[in-house]
Amino acid sequence: MGGFINSGAVILWSLLAPLGALFFKGKNAGIIWFGLFLLHAIFSVIFKDNFPHEVTLSEPIINLFFLMNIGVVSGVFFYTLVYFRQLTTQQHHLLELNNAHLAEKKIQSDKLLRNIMPDEVADELKNTGKAKARHFKKVTILFTDFKGFTERCASMNPEEVIEQLNHCFSAFDEIIEKHNLEKIKTIGDAYMCVGGLPIENDTNPADVVSASLEIQAYMENYKQTCISRGERYFECRLGINTGEVVAGVVGKKKFAYDIWGDAVNTASRAESNGIVGKINITESTYELVKDLFQCEYRGEIDTKGKGKLKMYLVSGKTKN
């Protein structure tokens, strides 16, 4: 077109080189080619007087080529910007999906954590990586155990044992949740829960005894249903004690919320020295619920490691 200025738009085609390098070779190659483009432009400016200035084309042709240079190269750059915009939008969408997936996984992990320990303890564990042990002055512990479980299992296949345990323990879970009790753990055929923690209250002795009466009624219905079907069944002992405990999480792996103290051991003795199908409570619990429930004194029962303990059987709520 004649000279560097008149032919300036032609140099825009040179930008396709760094652009192509950026697309197909990556950022480093794009930078190198863009540097070469700048050198080429600088070289053209410095030595512009060495280029011919004569115009041998008509003005309409010059205008046409100028528009083609500007239009095509601008179009390429515009398409490039659109492409990167779409790519950014796609990456943003993928990031949102990934964040949503992570949020869902977090919710699931939170639910799992809260399913194995109280909410307050779960929050403390998440925030600090550990949970401090707490002392509770008055809680009520319930233990249940199935009569002759080991012998009964010998005549049942493993799937049947698990099915029966799950059937009973799932019902226990629903009952204790209704009475604001906290499930601690199951060990084999033993089920352990407690009232009065992690939120302390004064109603936990009555709450636990009320839940025990519902468990007792459930086990009786379960027994009669199994008998009518000619199926094998479990029979349950229930033991309750009220006292002081320490509660917390120990260890670094497979966290488990647990309670410790003499009150726990005494509750276990109340269960092991109980009567099948009955609710056996210690004197400490009896003194707190005697006006609310019908209780029968059993006398002093000799227990392993605890000596003689006064025990009572709960038969139902007191009639007003």
DAKA-V347907 format. One record per residue. OMEGA is omega in degrees with one decimal (none if undefined). Layout:
OMEGA
OMEGA
This chain:
176.7
176.9
-176.9
-176.8
-179.3
-179.1
-173.0
-176.5
-178.5
-177.1
179.2
178.0
179.3
179.3
178.2
179.0
177.2
178.4
177.4
177.6
178.5
-179.2
-167.3
-176.7
179.3
-172.8
-176.2
178.6
178.3
179.4
179.8
-178.2
177.1
175.1
176.8
177.4
179.1
177.2
178.6
179.2
179.0
178.8
-178.5
179.2
-177.0
-174.9
-177.4
-177.9
178.9
179.4
178.7
-179.0
-176.9
178.4
-178.7
-179.2
178.3
-178.7
176.9
179.9
178.1
178.7
179.6
179.7
178.3
178.7
178.6
179.5
-179.8
-174.2
-176.2
-178.4
176.6
178.1
178.4
179.8
178.4
177.6
178.8
177.9
177.4
-179.4
-179.2
176.2
177.8
179.5
178.2
179.0
178.7
179.3
177.3
178.7
178.6
178.2
178.0
178.5
179.7
177.8
178.0
178.4
178.6
178.8
178.5
178.1
178.7
177.9
179.8
179.7
176.8
179.0
179.3
179.9
-179.4
178.3
-177.9
176.0
-178.5
-178.4
-177.6
179.9
178.7
179.2
179.9
-179.5
179.4
-174.1
-174.3
-178.1
177.6
179.3
-179.5
175.6
179.9
178.5
178.2
-174.7
-177.9
172.2
178.6
-174.1
176.5
171.0
169.9
-179.6
-179.1
-179.8
174.2
-175.3
-177.4
180.0
-178.9
-179.3
-178.5
-178.3
-180.0
175.4
-175.2
-178.8
180.0
178.7
-179.1
-179.3
-179.6
178.7
-179.6
178.9
-177.8
-175.9
176.2
176.5
177.2
-179.5
-179.0
-178.3
-176.3
177.1
179.1
-177.8
176.7
175.7
-179.1
175.2
179.6
-178.7
168.0
175.6
-175.5
179.8
-179.6
179.3
-176.0
175.3
-174.4
174.6
178.3
173.5
0.8
175.1
-176.1
176.0
180.0
-175.6
-172.1
177.0
179.4
179.0
-177.7
179.5
178.1
177.5
179.8
177.6
177.7
176.8
178.3
179.4
178.6
-178.2
177.8
176.7
177.9
-179.9
-178.8
177.8
179.2
179.3
-179.1
179.2
-177.6
-178.4
175.9
-176.1
176.1
172.5
-165.8
168.0
178.8
179.3
-175.0
174.6
179.1
179.9
-178.5
175.6
168.5
-177.5
178.5
179.7
179.3
178.7
-178.7
-178.6
179.2
-176.9
175.7
177.6
-175.4
177.5
-178.3
176.8
-179.8
179.3
178.5
179.4
179.9
177.0
177.4
178.0
177.0
178.1
-175.1
178.0
179.9
-179.5
-177.9
179.2
-177.9
177.5
-175.9
-178.8
179.2
-178.2
-177.6
176.9
-179.0
-177.4
-177.4
-176.1
-172.8
179.5
-176.4
-174.9
176.7
-176.2
178.8
-178.5
-180.0
-174.6
178.3
-176.5
179.1
-176.4
-179.4
175.4
-177.4
-178.0
-178.9
179.0
175.0
-177.6
-176.5
174.7
177.9
-177.9
-180.0
178.9
178.5
179.2
-179.5
none
